[in-house]
Amino acid sequence: MEREFISIVMNQVVPHSLCDELIKMGQDKWQGSVVGLDNEIQSTVRKSDTFWIGEKRIHDIFWSFMQEANIRGGWNFDIRKIHELQLTRYTAPSDKYDYHIDLQDSKIIGDNVRKLSMTCLLNDDFEGGKFQFNNGKEMTIELKKGDILFFPSFYLHRVKKVTKGTRYSLVGWYCGEYFK
C-alpha cells in the first residue's frame, strides 16, 4: 500500500530581492557539503557546497512561514527551535544529493530532533536539480524562485543532478522533543 506524502508549498512568498540577498551571503564562504554524524564529504551521495546562516532576522522570517505550514499541513508538531539555516549551492554538471531523510542524532541538536524540513528555492535559472520524494513511487515537486516547501523530516527525498547552471536553495530544519 502506498503512503501519501503531504507537503506544503508556499508559492512566491519570498521576495526575489531577499532570494538574491541570501545568495550573496554565501559568496567566498562556500564549503564542501558533508553528510551524516561524521561530517564527512561523500561526493557519491552528496555533491554541493554550503554556508550556514545564523542571522536572526533571516531565521525570524522563515519561522513565521514554518508556523503557518505546520498548521496547514495538519502536522501540528511541537516545534521548539530551528537548526541553523543552510544556504546550498548545486553546480552543473553533476552536483546533487541522493535520497536521504533529515533526521539527526540528538547529539547534534541537544535534546531535540528534526521534525519539519524546509527548502526555499532562491533561483530558477538552471536545468535539472529537481526536488523529489520517494514513497515507493517518485514524486517531483516543481518549485520556482521564492517558493518554500515544508515536509516532515522523515520523508525520503533528494535533489537530482543539476545539468546546467547553478541551483541555490535555503534549507532549514525545525526541531522539537522526540516524537511520542
C-alpha positions in Angstrom: 0.0 0.0 0.0 1.4 3.4 -1.0 1.6 6.1 1.7 0.6 9.6 0.5 3.2 12.3 1.2 1.8 15.6 2.5 3.9 18.6 1.9 3.1 22.3 1.8 4.4 24.5 -1.0 4.1 28.3 -0.4 4.3 29.9 -3.8 6.2 33.1 -4.4 6.2 34.2 -0.7 9.9 35.1 -0.5 10.6 38.4 -2.4 13.2 38.0 -5.2 15.3 40.7 -3.6 15.6 38.6 -0.5 16.5 35.5 -2.6 19.3 37.5 -4.3 20.5 38.8 -0.9 20.7 35.3 0.5 22.7 34.0 -2.5 25.2 36.9 -2.0 25.7 35.9 1.7 27.5 32.7 0.5 29.9 34.5 -1.8 33.5 33.4 -1.0 32.3 31.5 2.1 31.3 28.2 0.5 32.5 24.8 1.9 32.0 21.3 0.6 28.8 19.7 1.9 29.1 17.0 4.5 26.8 14.0 5.2 25.9 12.3 8.5 27.1 12.4 12.0 30.7 12.0 11.0 30.5 15.3 9.0 32.4 13.7 6.0 32.3 14.8 2.4 30.8 11.9 0.5 30.6 13.1 -3.1 29.0 9.9 -4.3 25.9 10.7 -2.1 26.0 14.5 -1.9 27.9 16.9 -4.1 27.3 20.5 -3.3 28.6 23.5 -1.3 27.1 25.0 1.8 27.2 28.1 4.0 25.5 28.4 7.4 23.3 31.5 8.0 23.0 32.4 11.7 21.4 35.8 11.2 18.3 36.1 13.5 16.5 38.4 11.0 16.5 35.6 8.4 15.6 32.9 10.9 12.6 35.0 12.1 11.3 35.5 8.5 11.2 31.7 7.9 10.0 30.8 11.4 6.7 32.5 10.6 6.3 30.6 7.4 7.1 27.3 9.3 4.3 28.1 11.8 1.8 28.5 9.1 2.9 25.4 7.2 2.8 23.3 10.4 -0.9 24.1 10.8 -1.8 23.9 7.1 -0.1 20.5 6.8 -2.1 19.2 9.8 1.2 18.1 11.5 0.9 20.4 14.5 4.4 19.3 15.5 5.8 20.6 18.8 8.5 22.8 17.4 10.9 24.5 19.9 13.8 25.8 17.8 15.4 25.9 14.4 18.6 24.3 13.5 20.7 26.9 11.7 19.7 27.7 8.1 21.9 26.3 5.4 22.5 28.0 2.1 23.2 25.3 -0.5 24.8 25.6 -4.0 24.5 22.9 -6.6 26.6 23.4 -9.7 26.3 21.7 -13.1 27.1 19.2 -14.4 27.0 16.8 -11.5 26.0 18.3 -8.1 23.2 16.5 -6.4 22.0 15.0 -3.2 20.8 11.3 -3.3 17.8 10.1 -1.4 18.0 10.7 2.3 16.0 11.7 5.3 16.7 14.7 7.5 16.6 13.1 11.0 19.7 13.6 13.0 21.1 12.2 16.3 20.2 14.3 19.3 24.0 14.9 20.0 23.9 17.4 17.1 20.9 19.5 18.3 20.7 18.9 22.0 17.5 17.1 23.3 15.6 17.9 20.1 15.1 16.1 16.8 14.4 17.4 13.4 10.6 17.3 12.8 9.9 19.6 9.9 12.2 20.3 6.9 12.1 23.4 4.7 13.7 24.3 1.4 13.3 27.6 -0.3 14.4 27.9 -3.9 16.4 31.0 -4.4 16.7 31.0 -8.2 15.3 29.1 -11.2 17.7 29.9 -14.0 19.2 26.3 -14.1 18.3 22.9 -15.5 17.9 19.7 -13.7 18.1 19.9 -9.9 14.5 18.7 -9.4 13.3 18.1 -5.8 11.7 14.6 -5.4 10.1 12.5 -2.7 10.0 8.7 -2.9 7.4 6.5 -1.1 7.8 3.6 -3.5 6.9 6.0 -6.3 8.9 9.1 -7.2 7.0 12.4 -6.9 8.6 15.6 -8.3 7.8 19.0 -6.6 8.0 21.9 -9.0 9.5 25.0 -7.4 10.2 28.5 -8.7 12.3 31.3 -7.3 10.7 32.4 -4.0 8.8 29.2 -3.3 9.1 27.4 0.0 8.5 23.7 0.5 7.8 22.2 4.0 7.6 18.5 4.8 8.2 16.1 7.7 11.9 15.4 8.2 11.4 11.6 8.0 10.3 11.8 4.3 12.7 10.2 1.8 13.8 13.0 -0.6 16.5 14.1 -3.0 17.8 16.8 -5.3 18.6 15.4 -8.7 21.7 16.4 -10.6 21.9 19.9 -11.9 22.7 19.7 -15.6 23.1 23.3 -16.5 23.8 26.4 -14.4 23.7 26.7 -10.6 20.8 25.9 -8.2 20.7 27.9 -4.9 18.4 27.0 -2.0 18.0 27.8 1.6 17.3 24.8 3.8 16.2 24.6 7.4 15.2 22.0 10.0 12.7 22.8 12.7 13.2 20.8 15.9 11.3 19.7 19.0 11.3 17.0 21.6 11.4 13.4 20.4 8.2 12.1 18.7 6.0 10.2 21.1 
